């Protein structure tokens, strides 16, 4: 929300853009909510790939993490750490029998995002659906665009990956962290987190400008070399 204008459910679209390295575009909406599509970034990725990406003259700018930045709320945690490459780790641990403990670690690139993250769908619990709808959320939500669970298992769908749940949490993290405004050269790490923790980390990063350096691709090698000394 900015200046009284609110747009909801932006994270899947922002995640696809961040994951594919698209960093300059206008997005026109005729509603306050970005369409949920199938609950993942799949449709956005397909359309971006269909129309293509135009390389522009301006040099891309990167955020190079030089000192750790963390946020913690109880056992929920997210942080970003110095690393010569874009790396991500996400850990979830649900008591639900269909989820349990899941962990994913990977180097981030457009190809890896397409292959490993972008098609993972959002998930939720039948017990939460009515409450969310009463509060004006998941307006476009249905059994067609989410993995829905009840107390015993998955209600409506087969999984696209055995660990689709943690992959989608990583998808969400990348969409939320894109609000920092730059592709991050560093290692993102989150455990038992969610949108509130992701957003808190993005906010903390924006406040701690002495913990990172903004540089162009031309300066990237020298900046990373300095950081390694």
N, C-alpha and C positions, 0 to 999 in steps of 0.2 A: 504494500500500500504506500502511496506517495501522494501528498497534496489532496487527500480525501478520495482518491481513486484506488479501488481495490481490484486486483485480479487474482483469482484462485487457481490452484492446481497447476502451477507453472513448472513444477520440478522435472517432469518427464521430458518436456520440450527443452528446457534449459540443459538437462543432462545430455540429451542427444547432441545439442549444439556444442557443448563443452567436450564431450567425448570424441566428436568428429573434428574438432579444431575450427569450428565456424565462429568467428568473433566479431562480425560487423554486419548487421542486417536490421531491417525493420520488420516487425511482426504486427499485422493488423488483426484485431479481434472485434467481433460484433456482440460480445457477451462478456460478463465478468468472470467467466471460467474457461480456461483452455480445455478443449475437448479431451476426454479421457482415452478415446480410441479403444485399444484393446487392453489398456492398463499397463502398457510398457512404452518404450520408445520406438517400437518397430515401425509404425506408420511414418513417424517423423524421419527416421533414418532412410526408409525407402524413398520418400519424396525428396529428401536432400540429395541422395544418390542419383535419383532420376533427373533432376534439373541440373545437377552439378554445382561445383563451388568455383567462384571466380577469384583468382589471385589478384590482389590489389598492390599498389605501389608502396604503401606505408609498411614499415617494418613491424612485425609482430612484437609485442612487448610481453615479457614473462615476469612472474614473481618468483624470485629465487629465495627460498627459505634459508636463513643463516642461523637462527636460533629457534629452539622448540617453542611452540605455542599450543596450549592445552586448555580444555574446559572439562569439568567433572561435575556431575549431579548425582550424588550417591554412587551406585555401581555403573552408571552410564558415563561414557567417556568418549571424547574425540580429540585428536591432536594432529599436528603437522610438524615434520622434522626435516632437518637438512638431508638432502640426498642428491646425487648428481643426475638423477633421472626421475621421471614421474612414476611413482609407485603407490599402490593402495592396498590396504588390508582392512577387512571388515569381519567382525565376529558377532554372531547372535547366539542366544541361548534361551529358547522357549521351553516351557514345561510341556507344551502340546506334543503329543506323540508323533505327529506328522512333520514336526520341525526339529525340535531338540537343539543340539549344538551344531552350528555350521560356521565354517571359516573359509574365506577366500583371500588369496594374496596374488597380486599380479602387477606386471609393468603395464602402464597405460599408454595406449596408442590408438589411433582411429581404427585400425584393423582389429585390435584386441577388443575394443569397445563393441564393435559390430558383432564379433564372434561370441564374446563371453558375457556381456552385460546388457546391451540394448534391448534384447527381446524378453528379458525377465519381467514378469508381470507383478503388479501390486497384489497384496493379499490382505485379507481381513477375516473377521470372525462374525458369524451369523448373529451372535449376541450383541454386537456393536452396531449392526446395520440400522435398526430402527432409531436408535439414539442419534446417529449421525444424520439421518434424513430429517429428523425432527429439528435439528439444529442448522438446517440449510446446507449441509455438506453432502458430498458424493451425489450431486444432483443428477449426474449422468451415469451413476453407478448401477451395475446390474450383474447377474451371474455370467454375462458375456465378456466382461472386461476386468475381471479380478479372479484370483484364486480364493475361493471362500471355504472356510473351515467351520465345522461344528466341533463338539467336544470329542468326537471319535475319529475324525479324519477330514479328508477333502471332500466337499459336497459336490462340486460341479465340474471338475476338470482333471485332466492329466497334467503332469508337470512337464515343462519344456526342458528343464535340467533337474537332476536329482536334488541339487541345492539351490533351486530357483529363489527361495526366500531370501537367502543372504545376498544373492546376486542383485535382487531388486533393491535391497537396502543400500547396496553400493551404488546402484543407479541413482537412488534418491540423494545420497551424499554428494555425488558429483553435480547434480542439478542445484542443490542448495549451496555448495561451495563456489559455484560459478558466480554467485553474487559478489564475490570479492573483486570481480572485474578482470582477472588475468588468469591465464593458464599457470598452474603452480608447478615449479620445479622443486620437488620435495616428496616426502613420504607421508601420505595421509593414513591415519589409523583410527578406527572407531570400534567400540565395543558396546553392545546392548544400547545403541544410541537410536536416535530418531530425528525427525525434522527439527524439534526444539534444540537439541544438542548441536545438530549440523549448523543451524542458523546462529547459535551462540558462538560456535567456532568461527564462522564467517565474520561475525561482528568483532570478535576478539582479534582476528587477523587484521581487520581494517583499522583497529585502534593501535595495534603494536607495530607501527611502521618501521621502528628501529630493529625489528627482528627479521627483516627481509629487505631485498633490494630489487627494484624494478629495472630491467635492462632489455635491450633488443637482442635479436638472434645473433647479431654481429658481435656483441659483447659477451655473449653467454659463456663461451669457453673460458675467457679470461676471468670472469666473475666466479665460475665454478672452481677454477684453479686456485684463486685467492682463498675461497672458502675451505678448500681442502688442506691448506697450509696450516 
